[in-house]
Amino acid sequence: MSAFQKIYTKVENITKATITVKADGISNEEMAYVNGRPAQVVKIKGNEVTLQIFPGTQGIYTNAEVKFTGKAPTIKLSDDLRGRFFNAYGEPIDGGAQVDGEETEIGGPSVNPVRRKQPSEFIPTGIAGIDLNNTLVTGQKIPFFADPDQPYNMVMADVALKAKADMIILGGMGMSNDDYLYYKQTFDNAGALDRITCFINTTQDAPVERLLIPDMTLTTAEYFAVKKNMKVLVLLTDMTLYADALAIVSNRMDQIPSKDSMPGSLYSDLAKIYEKAVQFPEGGSITIIAVTTLSGGDITHAIPDNTGYITEGQLYLRRDTDIGKVIIDPFRSLSRLKQLVIGKKTREDHPQVMNTCVRLFADAANAKTKQENGFDLTDYDERCLSYAHDYSKELLAIDVDIDAEKMLDTGWEILGKYFTRDEVAMKKVLMDKYWRGK
């Protein structure tokens, strides 16, 4: 009991998610236990302290015992975090022992701009739809936009295994048990657990606990990036469920909702997470890839809308009916930092191959519209449609697993198969060196 700062037994007010007590010397975001249930300070007005009860307030009475811990949520940081699975409080859920290390408060400030270096290192993922058209850079922050029925967890697991990163930190929010087991088995079967740490909140856990997952994940990432100079890749899924948890708390505290029933602080709440992405001059880095599921494909919803303002592009998953596979959509996807590495840290022809392939894919989309409206197709239209099928199947589909050099070679092969040099219209010096057509 001496580990706790103070104990109070008079609750002034109880709502669906919070209680209020009169207490002195309490700090914002401080952790507490209310009849043994974990809680956190969310509001202080004079000596009135409002605590958010993570599992909810059902069964809590005005004589409940409130114990303040004197500190915000913490995690013990050490190399022993490797290969482990934890809950939102940093407690092991894999049957292993508690981790011993330096106790650190989660959710600290983002890195001072003067300590940042411009992102400059290429992160290959092995997924051509990303590496060829939407190349990722260390220190970048970028979301996957996907409908709930898209296999985004499969893609994230693939990225985790294929990405050239020293450490992968996964934060799962509102994850089904099936998805949790899928990640665990996939990482275990690949023999990659020694470079992966996971913080998991499942559908069986309290939704409000999701709010702790990003800070747990990113505090761990900062440890490996700063202390160990590692290239750390952070995977967060699903940020829509994180935002829903924010809305639950906001509504239960009777705050006036903003657009789409989201709290007015949504932009700041998301930015606090995404701005942890950083490239350090010493070599360590934190790159963030996060899933944002869309409701009915609505990209104007407050969650993806705010996300788009904060992040440096987006990766958009959609099912291509022509090949029956999920692809990285080249029209709606964008990496705003790719120009820092393509043609510099990748092969010289990368920018030209990327631009030409997407331009001709756009011509194929126009030809498909003509076909659907009953217009006659030209020979060029027919070739564009055949090209688009091969391009989607061999380069855009999420199951394509080849390195960057092979992606570029494949691009040249497909272009040479359906088009002339004049139609491709690339720089002559590159055409003379790489052209594979007639």
ChimeraX attribute file (.defattr): number of C-alpha atoms within 10 A of each C-alpha:
attribute: neighborCount
match mode: 1-to-1
recipient: residues
	/A:1	8
	/A:2	6
	/A:3	9
	/A:4	13
	/A:5	14
	/A:6	17
	/A:7	16
	/A:8	15
	/A:9	16
	/A:10	16
	/A:11	18
	/A:12	15
	/A:13	12
	/A:14	17
	/A:15	16
	/A:16	14
	/A:17	21
	/A:18	21
	/A:19	25
	/A:20	21
	/A:21	20
	/A:22	17
	/A:23	17
	/A:24	12
	/A:25	8
	/A:26	20
	/A:27	16
	/A:28	15
	/A:29	19
	/A:30	17
	/A:31	22
	/A:32	27
	/A:33	20
	/A:34	23
	/A:35	16
	/A:36	11
	/A:37	15
	/A:38	19
	/A:39	28
	/A:40	23
	/A:41	22
	/A:42	18
	/A:43	15
	/A:44	19
	/A:45	8
	/A:46	9
	/A:47	13
	/A:48	15
	/A:49	20
	/A:50	25
	/A:51	27
	/A:52	27
	/A:53	27
	/A:54	21
	/A:55	15
	/A:56	19
	/A:57	17
	/A:58	11
	/A:59	7
	/A:60	17
	/A:61	17
	/A:62	14
	/A:63	12
	/A:64	17
	/A:65	17
	/A:66	23
	/A:67	23
	/A:68	24
	/A:69	20
	/A:70	17
	/A:71	17
	/A:72	18
	/A:73	23
	/A:74	18
	/A:75	21
	/A:76	19
	/A:77	19
	/A:78	16
	/A:79	14
	/A:80	15
	/A:81	23
	/A:82	16
	/A:83	20
	/A:84	21
	/A:85	22
	/A:86	22
	/A:87	22
	/A:88	26
	/A:89	18
	/A:90	22
	/A:91	16
	/A:92	19
	/A:93	15
	/A:94	12
	/A:95	9
	/A:96	11
	/A:97	11
	/A:98	14
	/A:99	17
	/A:100	13
	/A:101	13
	/A:102	11
	/A:103	12
	/A:104	16
	/A:105	15
	/A:106	20
	/A:107	20
	/A:108	12
	/A:109	10
	/A:110	15
	/A:111	15
	/A:112	8
	/A:113	8
	/A:114	7
	/A:115	11
	/A:116	16
	/A:117	15
	/A:118	15
	/A:119	22
	/A:120	19
	/A:121	19
	/A:122	19
	/A:123	23
	/A:124	22
	/A:125	23
	/A:126	23
	/A:127	26
	/A:128	27
	/A:129	27
	/A:130	25
	/A:131	25
	/A:132	29
	/A:133	26
	/A:134	24
	/A:135	25
	/A:136	32
	/A:137	26
	/A:138	26
	/A:139	28
	/A:140	29
	/A:141	27
	/A:142	26
	/A:143	27
	/A:144	26
	/A:145	26
	/A:146	22
	/A:147	19
	/A:148	14
	/A:149	8
	/A:150	15
	/A:151	14
	/A:152	22
	/A:153	18
	/A:154	16
	/A:155	16
	/A:156	20
	/A:157	18
	/A:158	20
	/A:159	21
	/A:160	24
	/A:161	21
	/A:162	16
	/A:163	17
	/A:164	17
	/A:165	22
	/A:166	17
	/A:167	24
	/A:168	30
	/A:169	27
	/A:170	28
	/A:171	29
	/A:172	30
	/A:173	29
	/A:174	25
	/A:175	21
	/A:176	15
	/A:177	14
	/A:178	10
	/A:179	15
	/A:180	19
	/A:181	12
	/A:182	15
	/A:183	21
	/A:184	18
	/A:185	13
	/A:186	17
	/A:187	20
	/A:188	14
	/A:189	10
	/A:190	9
	/A:191	12
	/A:192	15
	/A:193	21
	/A:194	16
	/A:195	20
	/A:196	23
	/A:197	23
	/A:198	30
	/A:199	28
	/A:200	29
	/A:201	27
	/A:202	21
	/A:203	13
	/A:204	10
	/A:205	17
	/A:206	16
	/A:207	22
	/A:208	25
	/A:209	23
	/A:210	32
	/A:211	21
	/A:212	21
	/A:213	25
	/A:214	28
	/A:215	23
	/A:216	25
	/A:217	28
	/A:218	28
	/A:219	21
	/A:220	24
	/A:221	29
	/A:222	23
	/A:223	17
	/A:224	24
	/A:225	24
	/A:226	17
	/A:227	11
	/A:228	13
	/A:229	17
	/A:230	21
	/A:231	26
	/A:232	32
	/A:233	30
	/A:234	27
	/A:235	25
	/A:236	25
	/A:237	25
	/A:238	22
	/A:239	25
	/A:240	20
	/A:241	22
	/A:242	27
	/A:243	20
	/A:244	19
	/A:245	21
	/A:246	20
	/A:247	23
	/A:248	18
	/A:249	22
	/A:250	19
	/A:251	17
	/A:252	13
	/A:253	16
	/A:254	10
	/A:255	12
	/A:256	11
	/A:257	14
	/A:258	13
	/A:259	11
	/A:260	11
	/A:261	14
	/A:262	22
	/A:263	22
	/A:264	15
	/A:265	14
	/A:266	19
	/A:267	17
	/A:268	12
	/A:269	15
	/A:270	19
	/A:271	17
	/A:272	17
	/A:273	19
	/A:274	25
	/A:275	18
	/A:276	25
	/A:277	28
	/A:278	28
	/A:279	26
	/A:280	23
	/A:281	13
	/A:282	13
	/A:283	15
	/A:284	21
	/A:285	31
	/A:286	29
	/A:287	27
	/A:288	26
	/A:289	24
	/A:290	26
	/A:291	25
	/A:292	27
	/A:293	25
	/A:294	19
	/A:295	13
	/A:296	9
	/A:297	13
	/A:298	15
	/A:299	16
	/A:300	13
	/A:301	14
	/A:302	20
	/A:303	25
	/A:304	22
	/A:305	13
	/A:306	16
	/A:307	23
	/A:308	17
	/A:309	11
	/A:310	19
	/A:311	22
	/A:312	18
	/A:313	23
	/A:314	24
	/A:315	24
	/A:316	20
	/A:317	24
	/A:318	19
	/A:319	15
	/A:320	17
	/A:321	8
	/A:322	11
	/A:323	14
	/A:324	11
	/A:325	15
	/A:326	20
	/A:327	23
	/A:328	25
	/A:329	21
	/A:330	23
	/A:331	13
	/A:332	13
	/A:333	20
	/A:334	20
	/A:335	21
	/A:336	18
	/A:337	21
	/A:338	24
	/A:339	15
	/A:340	17
	/A:341	20
	/A:342	24
	/A:343	14
	/A:344	15
	/A:345	13
	/A:346	18
	/A:347	13
	/A:348	12
	/A:349	21
	/A:350	22
	/A:351	19
	/A:352	17
	/A:353	23
	/A:354	19
	/A:355	14
	/A:356	18
	/A:357	22
	/A:358	16
	/A:359	15
	/A:360	21
	/A:361	21
	/A:362	16
	/A:363	17
	/A:364	22
	/A:365	16
	/A:366	15
	/A:367	22
	/A:368	18
	/A:369	12
	/A:370	14
	/A:371	14
	/A:372	9
	/A:373	9
	/A:374	9
	/A:375	11
	/A:376	10
	/A:377	13
	/A:378	10
	/A:379	8
	/A:380	15
	/A:381	19
	/A:382	16
	/A:383	17
	/A:384	24
	/A:385	21
	/A:386	15
	/A:387	22
	/A:388	24
	/A:389	16
	/A:390	18
	/A:391	20
	/A:392	24
	/A:393	20
	/A:394	20
	/A:395	26
	/A:396	25
	/A:397	24
	/A:398	24
	/A:399	19
	/A:400	17
	/A:401	18
	/A:402	17
	/A:403	16
	/A:404	20
	/A:405	13
	/A:406	12
	/A:407	24
	/A:408	22
	/A:409	16
	/A:410	19
	/A:411	23
	/A:412	21
	/A:413	15
	/A:414	20
	/A:415	25
	/A:416	17
	/A:417	16
	/A:418	18
	/A:419	18
	/A:420	13
	/A:421	16
	/A:422	7
	/A:423	12
	/A:424	20
	/A:425	12
	/A:426	16
	/A:427	10
	/A:428	11
	/A:429	10
	/A:430	13
	/A:431	16
	/A:432	10
	/A:433	9
	/A:434	14
	/A:435	19
	/A:436	17
	/A:437	15
	/A:438	9
